[in-house]
């Protein structure tokens, strides 16, 4: 398993970035108990920090809000922390980010193994999501980098919805992969007040869906398989959709 950093990002607010950060952190720390989990919440709202900080040893979850008019001290501290964490092979890092253009965080973004980009089926969410991905893709092309891989996570999908062609069609031509999706449950929203992690959702559809998403991240992103997939410029598994044409 390759260590590294995963950032959850999108220009659009309200797409579920903090919830995805919290649950993915919970999944990975249980999956890789021999690794040290670090969390940086760069969202000025600090929602992921509020949910996760009580669950971790002191100092393992940091809130360093970086907004449109960002705090320069927070940004310097964030970059320094990230470099320190990534120099340790046994560290896994999750980063939550706020809404708005990612300019201030681009340096940190380019150091990550992947970006998880949650998006609903609403066109109001899809359009800014495409803009966000294009910004990251342009930066990757300029730097001639394969990473960070851009992994789109369909989020808040209605339970019986099978057709997500609106997302796939909008992303066609972009250098992304599509992860297993997540539905919306009231039990998930309630966890923002008292976070109990995935164990608090056992027996729900969301729990089963997140197991698939977590396995996807482990099997492809952290294992390095996704690197091979992009190097060979082809799809290697039915759950991974290469949308570049």
HELIX and SHEET records of a PDB file:
HELIX    1   1 UNK A   17  UNK A   31  1                                  15    
HELIX    2   2 UNK A   47  UNK A   52  1                                   6    
HELIX    3   3 UNK A   53  UNK A   55  5                                   3    
HELIX    4   4 UNK A   72  UNK A   86  1                                  15    
HELIX    5   5 UNK A  103  UNK A  105  5                                   3    
HELIX    6   6 UNK A  106  UNK A  110  1                                   5    
HELIX    7   7 UNK A  123  UNK A  143  1                                  21    
HELIX    8   8 UNK A  165  UNK A  171  1                                   7    
HELIX    9   9 UNK A  186  UNK A  190  1                                   5    
HELIX   10  10 UNK A  198  UNK A  201  5                                   4    
HELIX   11  11 UNK A  205  UNK A  216  1                                  12    
HELIX   12  12 UNK A  217  UNK A  222  3                                   6    
HELIX   13  13 UNK A  225  UNK A  231  1                                   7    
SHEET    1   A 7 UNK A  61  UNK A  63  0                                        
SHEET    2   A 7 UNK A  36  UNK A  41  1                                        
SHEET    3   A 7 UNK A  91  UNK A  96  1                                        
SHEET    4   A 7 UNK A   4  UNK A   8  1                                        
SHEET    5   A 7 UNK A 114  UNK A 119  1                                        
SHEET    6   A 7 UNK A 149  UNK A 154  1                                        
SHEET    7   A 7 UNK A 177  UNK A 179  1                                        
END                                                                             
